Amino acid sequence: MTNSVHVLRPALWLAGRAGWLVLAVLVTGATVARAALPEPIAQALREAGVPPSAASLYVREVGREQPLLAHRATTPMNPASTMKIVTTLVGLDVLGPAYTWQTTFASNGRLQGGVLSGALYVKGSGDPKLTSESLQAIVTALRARGIREINGDLVIDRSRFAKAVHDPAAFDGLPLRPYNVGPDALLFNFKSVGFRFAPLPDGTVRVITDGASPDGLSIVNTLRTTSGTCPQDWRSRMAPNFDDRGNAVTATFAGIYATDCGERDWYISLYDHTGLFAAMFARLWRDAGGTWTGVAREGALPRNARVLHTHISPPLATMVTDINKFSNNVMARQLLLTIDAELSKRPAQAKRAGRSIRDWAKARGFDLPDLVIENGSGLSRIERISAQSLAGMLEYGLTSPFASDFLSSLPLAATDGTLAKRFVNQLAEGNAYLKTGTLTGVKALAGYLLLPDGRRMLFVGIVNHGNAEAAQKALDSAVDWVYLTEAAKLKALTR
């Protein structure tokens, strides 16, 4: 990467912030690490009802040993989604930006006259983004091979990942939420079905699926519109009910829908992994003019099976952008397991990944003694890392061959991803790449601050407290403090 695209010219930047610089000289000016919090940050924490003992901050210029700010920087903290920094950095290093996942379709049955007599095997490799569009292309490719009829089962080989029990309700009691979906070697459509709602002039509400509807899905819709603003609980006011009877799923919406809600989407995890893939395959295969007379089941791909089609995913560099900019949890889980499978050369296990990553860090010349990884997404109550360790990971990311891929994967302040509406008209706007992290009791922000003179600062801020949600302003104040401090120093040098 080059800094010229993202760096403001110092003279213009300083002139535009003249009033702020006076404050910067008064409240900053230190050139050594601070153990105590600067007053603007401490005040913001007080206003949020968060004690300094619940916050961890670490700021250091890339390439320097002495931090600008180090407050409880070696204390292990719950990082929430900033843990994705670790997962995506290690993924880029271990797998490479060009790495792709392959989903193999094969059979050892006889193909004659358009009829495949035998099972169609599907072997997944953990593709984080195998979607309906992907499956449509796969169906088209199989039909182009001359297959019209499949007289056999759809056999799914998910042996790339070791079998593991996943309770989608364990984290927060909301098992239908897509962010609670567990990983799978044949993850499809994030294991979710999208419903689209739109109020109509006659007082009814149109309900359709977002894209093709899985085979066997029925929608019962008696929704009526109501006046008033769109409430936060608009989903529950529709009185949803989902009845899964194996091959048939019925989604019922029998409540009310505010007209002010306009057109909205709701993605729900209704099926198990095999069920969703099989239901969508059945629908798309039938729509393409094919017939299938078997059932879906799990099994191993035979060694003598011949490959009929291989679907290749987008490269990892694209995947990490989705993971970091939009904080996709299930994609991060898929990546962590892929890393473990690659390093261990065995069916992937998340519980082994933490040790694998610590070993990886030592091989790269630094330690992560405080790292605790459960799933690599940050959607966890036990994951831990210190601010200083996370900053070390960030610095490695800027010195690696894949630095541009990693940097561009992070949300850009006031521009895109989870920062699209944050830091607007602030010093960081367009000049900070930062990953956000939010859980109940956790607020975090970590990444890079690009300074007007071309220097780059590592920034990590984590709050673990019951009032963490209110501490976002304090983290943003810490970002402002860095810019103000460095601007004051720059002004002093140019006198």
C-alpha positions as CSV (number, residue, x, y, z in Angstrom):
1,M,0.0,0.0,0.0
2,T,1.0,3.6,-0.3
3,N,0.1,6.2,2.3
4,S,-0.5,9.0,-0.2
5,V,-4.2,8.0,-0.8
6,H,-5.1,8.2,2.9
7,V,-2.9,10.8,4.4
8,L,-4.0,14.4,4.8
9,R,-1.5,17.2,4.0
10,P,-0.2,18.4,7.4
11,A,-0.6,22.1,6.8
12,L,-4.3,21.8,5.8
13,W,-5.1,19.4,8.5
14,L,-3.5,21.6,11.2
15,A,-5.2,24.7,9.9
16,G,-8.6,23.1,9.9
17,R,-8.2,22.0,13.5
18,A,-6.7,25.2,15.0
19,G,-9.1,25.4,17.9
20,W,-8.6,21.7,18.7
21,L,-4.8,22.2,18.7
22,V,-5.0,24.7,21.6
23,L,-6.8,22.1,23.6
24,A,-4.3,19.5,22.5
25,V,-1.4,21.5,23.9
26,L,-3.2,21.9,27.2
27,V,-4.2,18.3,27.7
28,T,-1.4,16.4,26.0
29,G,2.2,17.1,25.1
30,A,3.6,14.0,26.7
31,T,6.1,12.1,24.6
32,V,6.4,9.1,26.8
33,A,4.0,6.3,27.7
34,R,1.2,7.2,30.1
35,A,0.2,4.8,32.8
36,A,-2.6,7.1,33.9
37,L,-5.4,7.8,31.5
38,P,-5.4,11.3,29.8
39,E,-8.1,13.5,31.3
40,P,-10.3,13.6,28.1
41,I,-10.5,9.8,28.1
42,A,-10.9,9.5,31.8
43,Q,-13.8,12.0,31.7
44,A,-15.5,10.2,28.9
45,L,-15.3,7.0,31.0
46,R,-16.7,8.7,34.0
47,E,-19.6,10.0,32.0
48,A,-20.2,6.4,30.8
49,G,-20.1,5.1,34.4
50,V,-17.1,2.9,33.7
51,P,-14.1,2.9,36.1
52,P,-10.6,3.1,34.6
53,S,-10.0,-0.4,36.0
54,A,-12.5,-1.8,33.5
55,A,-10.7,-0.3,30.5
56,S,-7.5,-1.3,28.6
57,L,-5.7,1.0,26.1
58,Y,-2.6,0.7,24.1
59,V,-1.3,3.1,21.5
60,R,2.1,2.9,19.8
61,E,3.6,4.2,16.6
62,V,4.5,1.4,14.1
63,G,8.2,0.6,14.3
64,R,8.8,2.2,17.8
65,E,9.1,0.4,21.0
66,Q,7.8,3.1,23.4
67,P,4.0,3.3,23.5
68,L,2.3,6.7,23.5
69,L,-0.3,5.3,25.9
70,A,-0.4,2.0,27.8
71,H,-3.2,1.6,30.4
72,R,-3.7,-1.9,31.7
73,A,-2.2,-3.0,28.4
74,T,-1.1,-6.5,29.5
75,T,-4.3,-7.4,31.2
76,P,-6.3,-10.2,29.3
77,M,-9.6,-8.8,28.2
78,N,-12.7,-10.0,26.3
79,P,-12.1,-8.4,22.9
80,A,-15.5,-9.2,21.4
81,S,-15.3,-9.0,17.6
82,T,-11.8,-7.5,17.5
83,M,-10.7,-11.1,17.9
84,K,-11.4,-11.4,14.2
85,I,-8.2,-9.5,13.7
86,V,-6.3,-12.5,15.1
87,T,-8.3,-15.0,13.0
88,T,-8.0,-13.1,9.7
89,L,-4.3,-12.2,10.1
90,V,-3.3,-15.8,10.9
91,G,-5.6,-17.0,8.1
92,L,-3.9,-14.7,5.5
93,D,-0.4,-15.8,6.8
94,V,-1.1,-19.6,6.9
95,L,-3.3,-19.9,3.9
96,G,-2.3,-17.0,1.7
97,P,-4.6,-14.3,0.2
98,A,-5.2,-16.4,-2.9
99,Y,-6.4,-19.5,-1.0
100,T,-9.7,-20.9,-2.1
101,W,-12.1,-23.5,-0.8
102,Q,-13.3,-26.3,-3.1
103,T,-16.7,-28.0,-2.9
104,T,-16.6,-31.3,-4.9
105,F,-19.5,-33.0,-6.6
106,A,-18.7,-36.6,-7.6
107,S,-20.3,-40.0,-8.2
108,N,-19.3,-43.7,-8.6
109,G,-22.6,-44.4,-10.3
110,R,-23.2,-44.9,-14.0
111,L,-24.2,-42.0,-16.1
112,Q,-26.0,-43.0,-19.2
113,G,-28.7,-41.3,-21.3
114,G,-28.8,-38.3,-18.9
115,V,-29.6,-40.6,-15.9
116,L,-27.1,-40.9,-13.0
117,S,-27.7,-44.3,-11.4
118,G,-26.2,-43.9,-8.0
119,A,-25.5,-41.3,-5.3
120,L,-24.3,-37.8,-5.9
121,Y,-21.6,-37.1,-3.4
122,V,-20.9,-33.5,-2.2
123,K,-17.7,-33.0,-0.2
124,G,-17.3,-29.6,1.5
125,S,-14.1,-28.0,2.6
126,G,-15.4,-25.3,4.8
127,D,-16.3,-22.6,2.2
128,P,-17.5,-19.6,4.3
129,K,-19.6,-18.2,1.6
130,L,-21.3,-21.0,-0.4
131,T,-24.6,-19.2,-1.4
132,S,-27.7,-19.8,-3.4
133,E,-26.1,-18.1,-6.3
134,S,-23.2,-20.5,-6.0
135,L,-25.5,-23.5,-5.9
136,Q,-27.4,-22.2,-9.0
137,A,-24.1,-22.1,-10.9
138,I,-23.3,-25.7,-9.7
139,V,-26.7,-27.0,-10.8
140,T,-26.2,-25.4,-14.2
141,A,-22.8,-27.0,-14.5
142,L,-24.1,-30.4,-13.6
143,R,-26.9,-30.1,-16.1
144,A,-24.3,-29.1,-18.7
145,R,-22.6,-32.4,-18.0
146,G,-25.8,-34.0,-19.4
147,I,-27.3,-35.1,-16.1
148,R,-31.0,-34.9,-16.1
149,E,-32.1,-37.5,-13.6
150,I,-30.4,-38.5,-10.3
151,N,-31.5,-42.0,-9.2
152,G,-29.7,-42.0,-5.9
153,D,-29.1,-40.2,-2.6
154,L,-27.4,-36.8,-2.1
155,V,-24.6,-37.9,0.2
156,I,-22.7,-35.1,2.1
157,D,-19.2,-35.6,3.2
158,R,-18.3,-33.0,5.9
159,S,-15.2,-34.8,7.2
160,R,-13.0,-31.7,6.7
161,F,-14.3,-30.5,10.1
162,A,-14.4,-32.9,13.1
163,K,-17.9,-33.5,14.5
164,A,-18.7,-31.2,17.3
165,V,-21.8,-30.4,19.3
166,H,-23.1,-26.9,18.7
167,D,-26.0,-25.4,20.7
168,P,-27.1,-22.2,18.9
169,A,-29.0,-21.1,22.0
170,A,-26.1,-21.4,24.4
171,F,-24.7,-17.9,23.8
172,D,-27.7,-15.7,24.3
173,G,-30.8,-17.9,24.1
174,L,-31.6,-16.8,20.5
175,P,-31.0,-20.0,18.4
176,L,-32.7,-18.6,15.2
177,R,-30.3,-15.7,14.9
178,P,-27.8,-16.2,12.0
179,Y,-24.9,-15.0,14.1
180,N,-25.4,-18.0,16.4
181,V,-25.0,-20.5,13.5
182,G,-22.3,-23.1,14.1
183,P,-19.5,-23.9,11.6
184,D,-19.8,-26.8,9.1
185,A,-17.7,-28.2,6.3
186,L,-20.7,-27.7,4.0
187,L,-22.0,-24.4,5.3
188,F,-24.7,-23.1,2.9
189,N,-26.2,-19.7,2.8
190,F,-25.0,-19.0,6.3
191,K,-27.6,-21.7,7.3
192,S,-30.2,-19.0,7.0
193,V,-33.4,-18.2,5.0
194,G,-34.3,-14.6,4.3
195,F,-37.8,-13.3,4.4
196,R,-38.8,-10.0,2.8
197,F,-41.7,-7.9,4.2
198,A,-43.4,-5.0,2.4
199,P,-46.7,-3.2,3.4
200,L,-49.3,-2.9,0.7
201,P,-52.0,-0.2,0.2
202,D,-54.9,-2.6,1.0
203,G,-53.6,-3.1,4.6
204,T,-52.0,-6.5,3.9
205,V,-48.3,-7.3,3.9
206,R,-46.4,-9.1,1.2
207,V,-44.1,-11.8,2.5
208,I,-41.7,-13.6,0.1
209,T,-38.3,-15.3,0.5
210,D,-35.2,-13.4,-0.5
211,G,-34.3,-15.3,-3.6
212,A,-35.4,-18.9,-4.4
213,S,-37.4,-20.6,-1.7
214,P,-36.1,-23.9,-0.3
215,D,-38.2,-27.0,-1.4
216,G,-40.9,-27.7,1.2
217,L,-41.0,-24.3,2.8
218,S,-44.5,-22.9,3.2
219,I,-45.4,-19.3,4.3
220,V,-48.7,-18.7,6.1
221,N,-49.3,-14.9,6.1
222,T,-52.2,-13.1,7.8
223,L,-50.3,-10.0,8.6
224,R,-52.1,-6.6,8.7
225,T,-50.5,-3.2,8.6
226,T,-50.8,-0.7,11.5
227,S,-50.0,3.0,11.7
228,G,-47.3,4.5,13.8
229,T,-43.5,4.5,13.8
230,C,-41.6,1.3,13.2
231,P,-40.9,-0.3,16.6
232,Q,-37.7,-1.9,17.6
233,D,-39.5,-5.1,18.2
234,W,-41.1,-5.2,14.8
235,R,-40.2,-8.9,14.3
236,S,-41.9,-10.1,17.4
237,R,-45.0,-8.0,16.7
238,M,-45.6,-10.2,13.6
239,A,-46.2,-13.2,15.9
240,P,-43.9,-15.4,14.0
241,N,-44.0,-19.2,14.4
242,F,-41.8,-21.8,12.7
243,D,-42.9,-25.4,12.4
244,D,-40.2,-27.9,11.3
245,R,-41.5,-31.3,10.3
246,G,-38.4,-32.8,8.6
247,N,-39.0,-32.4,4.9
248,A,-41.5,-29.5,5.4
249,V,-41.1,-26.2,7.2
250,T,-44.0,-23.8,7.7
251,A,-43.3,-20.1,8.6
252,T,-46.4,-18.4,10.0
253,F,-46.7,-14.6,10.4
254,A,-50.0,-13.7,12.0
255,G,-49.5,-10.3,13.8
256,I,-49.1,-6.7,12.7
257,Y,-46.6,-4.8,10.7
258,A,-46.1,-1.0,10.9
259,T,-46.3,0.8,7.5
260,D,-43.4,3.0,8.6
261,C,-41.2,-0.1,8.6
262,G,-41.3,0.0,4.8
263,E,-39.6,-3.0,3.1
264,R,-37.5,-5.0,5.5
265,D,-35.5,-8.3,5.5
266,W,-35.3,-10.9,8.2
267,Y,-32.8,-13.7,8.0
268,I,-33.6,-16.8,10.2
269,S,-31.7,-20.0,10.8
270,L,-34.6,-22.5,10.3
271,Y,-33.0,-25.7,9.0
272,D,-30.1,-27.9,10.0
273,H,-27.1,-27.8,7.7
274,T,-28.0,-30.9,5.7
275,G,-31.7,-29.9,5.5
276,L,-31.1,-26.5,4.1
277,F,-28.6,-27.6,1.4
278,A,-30.8,-30.5,0.4
279,A,-34.0,-28.4,0.2
280,M,-32.4,-25.7,-1.9
281,F,-30.7,-28.3,-4.2
282,A,-34.0,-30.0,-4.7
283,R,-35.7,-26.7,-5.6
284,L,-33.0,-25.5,-8.0
285,W,-32.5,-28.9,-9.6
286,R,-36.3,-29.2,-10.3
287,D,-36.4,-25.6,-11.6
288,A,-33.5,-26.5,-14.0
289,G,-35.7,-29.4,-15.4
290,G,-34.1,-32.2,-13.5
291,T,-35.5,-34.9,-11.3
292,W,-34.1,-36.5,-8.1
293,T,-35.5,-39.5,-6.4
294,G,-33.2,-40.0,-3.4
295,V,-32.8,-38.5,0.0
296,A,-30.1,-36.4,1.7
297,R,-27.8,-38.1,4.1
298,E,-24.2,-38.0,5.4
299,G,-21.4,-40.3,4.2
300,A,-17.9,-40.4,3.0
301,L,-16.8,-39.7,-0.6
302,P,-15.6,-43.0,-2.1
303,R,-12.1,-43.1,-3.4
304,N,-13.3,-44.4,-6.8
305,A,-15.8,-41.6,-7.3
306,R,-15.2,-39.5,-10.4
307,V,-15.5,-35.7,-10.1
308,L,-18.4,-34.2,-12.0
309,H,-17.9,-30.6,-10.9
310,T,-15.7,-28.6,-8.5
311,H,-17.0,-25.3,-7.2
312,I,-14.2,-22.9,-6.3
313,S,-14.8,-20.1,-3.8
314,P,-13.7,-16.5,-4.0
315,P,-10.2,-16.0,-2.6
316,L,-9.4,-15.6,1.1
317,A,-8.6,-11.9,0.5
318,T,-12.2,-11.3,-0.4
319,M,-13.5,-13.4,2.5
320,V,-11.5,-11.5,5.2
321,T,-13.0,-8.3,3.9
322,D,-16.5,-9.7,4.6
323,I,-15.4,-11.0,8.0
324,N,-13.8,-7.7,9.2
325,K,-15.9,-5.0,7.5
326,F,-19.2,-6.5,8.4
327,S,-18.1,-8.6,11.4
328,N,-19.5,-11.9,10.1
329,N,-19.3,-14.4,12.9
330,V,-20.0,-17.7,11.1
331,M,-17.4,-16.9,8.4
332,A,-14.8,-16.2,11.1
333,R,-15.6,-19.6,12.6
334,Q,-15.2,-21.3,9.2
335,L,-11.8,-19.6,8.8
336,L,-10.5,-20.6,12.2
337,L,-11.4,-24.3,11.5
338,T,-9.8,-24.1,8.1
339,I,-6.6,-22.7,9.7
340,D,-6.6,-25.6,12.2
341,A,-7.2,-28.2,9.4
342,E,-4.3,-26.8,7.4
343,L,-1.9,-26.6,10.4
344,S,-2.8,-29.9,12.0
345,K,-3.5,-31.9,8.8
346,R,-6.4,-33.4,10.6
347,P,-10.2,-32.8,10.8
348,A,-10.5,-29.3,12.2
349,Q,-11.2,-28.7,15.9
350,A,-11.7,-25.2,17.3
351,K,-10.4,-26.2,20.7
352,R,-7.0,-27.0,19.1
353,A,-6.8,-23.7,17.3
354,G,-5.7,-21.5,20.2
355,R,-2.6,-23.6,20.8
356,S,-1.9,-23.7,17.0
357,I,-2.1,-19.9,16.8
358,R,0.2,-19.4,19.8
359,D,2.7,-21.8,18.2
360,W,2.3,-19.8,15.0
361,A,3.1,-16.5,16.8
362,K,6.3,-18.0,18.4
363,A,7.4,-19.1,14.9
364,R,6.9,-15.5,13.8
365,G,9.0,-14.1,16.6
366,F,6.4,-12.9,19.2
367,D,4.3,-14.4,22.0
368,L,0.6,-14.4,22.7
369,P,0.6,-15.8,26.3
370,D,-2.8,-14.3,27.1
371,L,-4.6,-15.5,24.0
372,V,-7.7,-17.6,24.7
373,I,-9.7,-18.6,21.5
374,E,-13.0,-20.4,21.6
375,N,-14.3,-19.9,18.1
376,G,-12.3,-17.0,16.6
377,S,-15.2,-14.7,16.0
378,G,-15.3,-13.0,19.4
379,L,-18.9,-14.2,20.0
380,S,-17.7,-15.7,23.2
381,R,-17.7,-15.1,26.9
382,I,-14.3,-16.8,27.4
383,E,-12.1,-15.4,24.6
384,R,-9.3,-13.2,25.9
385,I,-6.3,-11.2,24.6
386,S,-4.5,-8.2,26.0
387,A,-4.4,-4.8,24.2
388,Q,-0.6,-5.1,23.9
389,S,-0.8,-8.5,22.3
390,L,-3.5,-7.4,19.9
391,A,-1.3,-4.4,18.9
392,G,1.5,-6.8,18.2
393,M,-0.7,-8.8,15.9
394,L,-1.7,-5.5,14.1
395,E,2.0,-4.5,13.7
396,Y,2.8,-7.9,12.2
397,G,-0.1,-7.3,9.8
398,L,1.5,-4.2,8.4
399,T,4.9,-5.8,7.9
400,S,3.7,-8.9,6.1
401,P,3.4,-9.6,2.4
402,F,-0.4,-9.4,2.6
403,A,-0.4,-6.0,4.4
404,S,-2.6,-4.3,1.8
405,D,-5.2,-7.2,1.8
406,F,-5.5,-7.0,5.6
407,L,-5.5,-3.2,5.9
408,S,-8.3,-2.8,3.2
409,S,-10.4,-5.5,5.0
410,L,-10.9,-3.3,8.1
411,P,-13.7,-0.8,8.2
412,L,-12.6,2.7,7.2
413,A,-13.8,5.5,9.6
414,A,-17.0,7.3,8.4
415,T,-16.9,5.4,5.1
416,D,-17.9,1.7,5.2
417,G,-18.6,-1.5,7.1
418,T,-19.4,-1.1,10.8
419,L,-17.8,2.4,10.8
420,A,-19.9,3.8,8.0
421,K,-21.7,6.2,10.3
422,R,-19.0,6.5,13.0
423,F,-16.4,9.3,13.2
424,V,-18.2,11.5,10.7
425,N,-16.7,15.0,10.8
426,Q,-14.1,13.8,13.3
427,L,-10.3,13.7,13.0
428,A,-10.3,10.0,12.1
429,E,-12.7,10.4,9.2
430,G,-11.2,8.6,6.2
431,N,-7.9,8.2,8.1
432,A,-8.5,5.3,10.5
433,Y,-8.9,1.5,9.7
434,L,-10.5,0.1,12.8
435,K,-12.3,-3.2,13.7
436,T,-15.2,-2.8,16.1
437,G,-16.3,-5.2,18.8
438,T,-19.5,-5.3,20.8
439,L,-21.1,-7.7,23.2
440,T,-23.2,-7.2,26.3
441,G,-20.6,-5.9,28.7
442,V,-17.9,-5.4,26.1
443,K,-16.9,-2.6,23.8
444,A,-13.7,-2.6,21.7
445,L,-12.0,-0.8,18.9
446,A,-8.6,-1.8,17.3
447,G,-6.6,-1.0,14.2
448,Y,-4.6,1.7,12.6
449,L,-4.7,5.5,12.8
450,L,-3.0,7.2,9.8
451,L,-1.5,10.5,10.7
452,P,-1.1,13.6,8.5
453,D,2.7,13.2,8.3
454,G,2.5,9.7,7.0
455,R,3.1,7.9,10.3
456,R,0.9,5.1,11.4
457,M,-0.3,4.4,15.0
458,L,-1.5,1.1,16.4
459,F,-4.6,1.6,18.5
460,V,-6.3,-0.9,20.8
461,G,-9.1,0.0,23.2
462,I,-11.2,-2.5,25.2
463,V,-13.8,-2.0,27.9
464,N,-15.2,-4.9,29.9
465,H,-18.0,-3.6,32.2
466,G,-21.7,-3.6,32.6
467,N,-21.9,-0.1,31.2
468,A,-19.6,-0.9,28.2
469,E,-22.2,0.1,25.6
470,A,-22.0,3.7,26.9
471,A,-18.2,3.6,26.6
472,Q,-18.2,4.0,22.8
473,K,-17.7,7.7,23.3
474,A,-14.7,7.1,25.5
475,L,-13.1,4.9,22.8
476,D,-13.8,7.5,20.2
477,S,-12.4,10.2,22.5
478,A,-9.2,8.1,22.8
479,V,-8.9,8.1,19.0
480,D,-9.3,11.9,19.0
481,W,-6.8,12.2,21.8
482,V,-4.1,10.5,19.7
483,Y,-4.7,12.8,16.7
484,L,-4.7,15.9,18.9
485,T,-1.5,14.8,20.8
486,E,0.4,14.0,17.6
487,A,-0.9,17.3,16.0
488,A,0.4,19.3,19.0
489,K,3.8,17.6,18.7
490,L,3.9,18.3,15.0
491,K,3.0,22.0,15.5
492,A,5.7,22.3,18.1
493,L,8.3,20.9,15.7
494,T,7.2,23.4,12.9
495,R,7.5,26.5,15.0
